[in-house]
């Protein structure tokens, strides 16, 4: 193509009814992808708190075994950014859909295989090694899933509904977490004394059912017009002898500050939620002697609050502004962190329940606008990679290192208030970061990062030069 060649609108024009139908498919596909991702996270983190230490780190002192168990959780988080780079590269070059099909297959396969792993008593040291390897595969696939799913939904969305469309993945995440706890709430009493023998395996094997539905939906969605235009540009550049620049090189070269700031916005709230689902569950059951079924039930109530609050908060953020909503969320999360331990330490059901409800309600306030905000920060040619890096760096800091640090503080004898200090510090950092985040509510995704970038709120108001 010549320098004067332009793309002035979508590459295809479908009837309004067909567009709405495709948008719904994309939304539910993202919802199901997020469900698998966080169902697997939920059952893994629960198993890490209740099962993996005695089964895969047999012989180690309880505190050391628990740290090792949470360390396997961290390994998956370490692999996530690498997964974001790998799948982001192909997602930005070839297409979002094809990468997302691969991520959901890998995630389901790795999770199901964990459900049939032999224990330390059966095969010795190879058991934890296999667990870690499968956790790495999980991490790689999740690293590519969240960003691609978010990008596909937001690129299919109108400007004024971007948060509501983008919230599909976070809602799927909340549903997946809830589903994971429901699975353990069923198998713990159902398997009784056999829980450590075979009961814990059932949630892992059950992921195959969710995977089948998600894969079916993935094949039924189409690429966004935004990505179709990007592929035309890649083809034109290739024909002209211009090499395709690697997205991860471009994004780290030009947008490294954006990655850091956007990751820190979510790392604090993510850390609080992560500890509520892993460390505090383990501490309540192991140290405070609260029945594990009670903690699972309370966690489910908290997650239900998140699931119900997310679409409402997304709708509000589309109208009042995403950064405003996130600012309120991170400030509330920081303040609420101070009261988590005092409420939990009561040992009373009402105190623990109130803690979980507040944490998960506030978490929804931060999470609901996040997907749309992340998508609006990066140009199309590196959006999949950029969004993945923003989210996965946050998840590595909060979900990967957080439980290990918290458990290490307790093992060192520093007490629960040291964990509170960690939460408050992360919240203050998130508050600083959200004020550093630029306002992007009305940007056109086609023109982000170009000279034609627009904030008019209209779809593709200016032509994009190709070549």
Residue pairs with C-beta under 8 A, 6 or more apart in sequence:
1 236
1 239
1 240
1 466
1 467
2 467
3 465
3 467
5 236
5 465
5 466
5 467
6 463
6 464
6 465
6 466
7 229
7 232
7 233
7 463
7 464
7 466
8 460
8 463
9 460
10 225
10 228
10 229
10 460
11 225
11 228
11 229
11 232
12 225
12 228
14 22
22 156
22 221
22 222
23 156
23 157
23 165
25 217
25 220
25 221
26 152
26 153
26 156
26 168
26 221
26 222
27 153
27 165
27 168
28 168
28 217
29 100
29 149
29 152
29 214
29 217
29 218
29 220
29 221
30 149
30 150
30 152
30 153
30 168
30 169
30 172
31 168
31 169
31 171
31 172
31 175
32 172
32 210
32 213
32 214
32 217
33 100
33 103
33 104
33 145
33 149
33 169
33 172
33 214
33 218
34 145
34 146
34 149
34 168
34 169
34 170
34 171
34 172
34 173
34 175
34 176
35 172
35 173
35 175
35 176
35 179
35 210
35 214
36 104
36 107
36 108
36 145
36 176
36 207
36 210
36 211
36 214
37 107
37 142
37 145
37 146
37 172
37 173
37 176
38 172
38 173
38 174
38 175
38 176
38 177
38 180
39 176
39 177
39 179
39 180
39 183
39 207
39 210
40 107
40 110
40 111
40 138
40 142
40 176
40 180
40 207
41 142
41 176
41 177
41 180
41 399
42 176
42 177
42 178
42 179
42 180
42 181
42 277
43 111
43 180
43 183
43 184
43 203
43 204
43 207
44 73
44 76
44 111
44 114
44 135
44 138
45 73
45 274
45 277
45 278
45 403
46 180
46 181
46 184
46 277
46 278
46 281
46 296
47 200
47 203
47 204
48 69
48 70
48 72
48 73
48 278
48 403
49 66
49 69
49 70
49 278
49 279
49 281
49 282
49 285
50 184
50 200
50 281
50 282
50 285
50 292
51 195
51 196
51 200
52 69
52 72
52 131
53 60
53 62
53 65
53 66
53 68
53 69
54 65
54 196
55 119
55 120
55 121
55 127
55 196
55 200
56 69
56 72
56 119
56 120
56 127
56 128
56 131
57 64
57 65
57 68
57 69
57 120
57 128
58 119
58 120
58 121
59 120
60 68
62 286
63 407
63 410
63 411
64 411
66 282
66 286
66 407
67 404
67 407
67 408
67 411
68 128
70 278
70 279
70 403
70 404
70 407
71 404
72 128
72 131
72 132
72 135
73 135
73 278
73 399
73 400
73 403
73 404
74 400
74 401
74 403
74 404
75 132
75 135
75 136
75 139
75 400
76 135
76 136
76 138
76 139
76 142
76 400
77 139
77 392
77 395
77 396
77 399
77 400
77 401
78 139
78 396
78 400
79 135
79 136
79 137
79 138
79 139
79 140
79 143
80 139
80 140
80 142
80 143
80 392
80 395
80 396
80 400
81 143
81 388
81 389
81 392
81 393
81 396
82 139
82 140
82 143
83 103
83 139
83 140
83 141
83 142
83 143
83 144
83 388
83 392
84 143
84 144
84 147
84 385
84 388
84 389
84 391
84 392
85 143
85 248
85 385
85 388
85 389
86 140
86 143
86 144
87 99
87 102
87 103
87 140
87 143
87 144
87 145
87 147
87 148
87 384
87 388
88 99
88 144
88 147
88 148
88 247
88 248
88 382
88 384
88 385
88 386
88 388
88 389
89 246
89 247
89 248
89 385
90 98
90 99
91 98
91 99
91 100
91 144
91 147
91 148
91 151
91 384
91 385
92 230
92 247
92 380
92 381
92 382
92 383
92 384
92 385
93 234
93 244
93 247
94 231
95 223
95 227
95 231
96 148
96 151
96 152
96 155
96 223
96 224
96 227
96 384
97 152
97 218
97 221
97 222
97 223
99 144
99 148
99 384
100 144
100 145
100 148
100 149
100 152
100 218
101 215
101 218
101 219
102 141
102 144
103 141
103 142
103 144
103 145
103 148
104 141
104 145
104 211
104 214
104 215
104 218
105 211
105 215
106 137
106 138
106 140
106 141
107 138
107 141
107 142
107 145
107 207
107 211
108 207
108 208
108 210
108 211
108 214
109 137
110 134
110 135
110 137
110 138
110 141
111 134
111 138
111 204
111 207
112 204
112 205
112 207
112 208
113 134
114 131
114 134
114 135
114 204
115 201
115 202
115 203
115 204
115 205
115 207
116 201
116 205
117 127
117 130
117 131
117 134
118 126
118 127
118 130
119 127
120 127
120 128
143 388
143 392
144 388
146 169
146 173
146 387
146 388
146 391
146 392
147 374
147 384
147 385
147 386
147 387
147 388
147 389
147 390
147 391
147 392
148 384
148 388
149 168
149 169
149 172
150 166
150 169
150 371
150 374
150 375
150 387
150 391
151 375
151 383
151 384
151 387
152 221
152 223
152 224
153 165
153 166
153 168
153 169
153 371
154 162
154 165
154 166
154 371
154 372
154 375
154 376
154 445
155 224
155 225
155 226
155 227
155 375
155 380
155 383
155 445
156 165
156 224
157 164
157 165
157 166
157 372
158 165
158 459
159 442
159 443
159 444
159 457
159 458
159 459
160 318
160 457
161 318
162 318
162 372
162 375
162 376
163 314
163 315
163 317
163 318
163 322
163 368
163 369
163 371
163 372
164 311
164 314
164 315
164 318
165 372
166 314
166 370
166 371
166 372
166 375
167 310
167 311
167 314
167 368
167 371
169 371
170 310
170 367
170 368
170 370
170 371
171 307
171 310
171 311
174 303
174 306
174 307
174 310
174 364
175 307
177 277
177 303
178 300
178 303
178 304
178 307
179 210
180 203
181 296
181 299
181 300
181 303
182 300
183 202
183 203
183 206
184 200
184 203
184 296
185 293
185 296
185 297
185 300
187 195
187 199
187 200
187 202
187 203
188 195
188 199
188 292
188 293
188 296
189 293
190 199
191 197
191 198
191 199
191 200
191 202
192 199
223 231
226 380
226 445
226 446
227 380
229 380
229 446
229 464
230 380
230 381
232 466
233 381
233 464
233 466
233 467
234 244
236 466
236 467
237 243
237 244
237 467
238 244
240 467
245 381
247 381
247 382
247 384
247 385
247 386
248 382
248 385
248 389
250 381
250 382
251 259
251 378
251 382
251 385
251 386
251 389
252 259
252 389
255 377
255 378
255 382
255 386
258 377
258 378
258 386
258 390
259 386
259 389
259 390
259 393
260 393
261 433
261 436
261 437
262 373
262 374
262 377
262 390
262 394
262 433
262 437
263 389
263 390
263 391
263 393
263 394
263 397
264 394
264 429
264 430
264 432
264 433
265 326
265 330
265 366
265 370
265 394
265 430
265 433
265 434
265 437
266 366
266 367
266 370
266 390
266 391
266 394
266 398
266 430
267 393
267 394
267 397
267 398
267 426
267 429
267 430
268 330
268 333
268 334
268 398
268 423
268 426
268 427
268 428
268 429
268 430
268 431
269 329
269 330
269 333
269 362
269 363
269 366
269 367
269 427
269 430
270 394
270 395
270 397
270 398
270 399
271 397
271 398
271 399
271 402
271 422
271 423
271 426
272 333
272 336
272 337
272 340
272 359
272 363
272 423
272 426
272 427
273 359
273 360
273 363
274 398
274 399
274 402
274 403
275 402
275 403
275 406
275 419
275 423
276 299
276 302
276 340
276 355
276 356
276 359
276 360
277 299
278 403
279 402
279 403
279 406
279 407
279 419
280 340
280 344
281 292
281 295
281 296
281 299
282 407
283 410
283 416
284 290
284 295
284 344
284 352
285 291
285 292
285 295
288 344
288 347
290 347
290 352
294 349
295 352
298 349
298 352
298 353
298 356
299 356
301 353
301 356
301 357
302 356
302 357
302 359
302 360
303 360
305 357
305 360
305 361
305 364
306 360
306 361
306 363
306 364
306 367
309 361
309 364
309 365
309 368
310 364
310 367
310 368
311 368
313 325
313 364
313 365
313 368
313 369
314 368
314 369
314 372
316 325
317 324
317 325
317 326
317 368
317 369
317 372
318 372
321 439
321 441
322 369
322 372
322 373
322 440
322 441
323 369
323 373
323 434
323 437
323 439
323 440
323 441
325 365
325 368
325 369
326 365
326 366
326 369
326 370
326 373
326 434
326 437
327 431
327 434
327 435
328 365
329 362
329 363
329 365
329 366
329 367
330 366
330 427
330 430
330 431
330 434
331 431
332 362
332 365
333 359
333 362
333 363
333 366
333 427
333 430
334 424
334 427
334 428
334 430
334 431
335 427
336 358
336 359
336 362
337 420
337 423
337 424
337 427
338 420
338 424
339 355
339 358
340 355
340 359
340 420
340 423
341 416
341 417
341 419
341 420
343 351
343 352
343 354
343 355
344 351
344 352
344 355
344 416
345 351
345 416
346 352
370 391
373 437
373 440
374 386
374 387
374 390
374 391
375 383
375 387
375 445
376 440
376 441
376 443
376 445
376 448
377 386
377 387
377 390
377 438
377 440
377 448
378 385
378 386
378 387
378 448
378 449
379 448
379 449
379 450
380 445
380 446
380 448
383 445
383 448
398 426
402 422
405 422
406 419
406 422
409 415
409 418
409 419
409 422
410 416
410 418
410 419
442 455
442 456
442 457
443 453
443 454
443 455
444 453
444 454
444 455
444 456
444 458
444 459
444 460
444 461
444 462
446 459
446 460
446 464
447 453
447 454
447 460
447 462
447 464
450 464
452 462
452 463
452 464
452 465
454 461
454 462
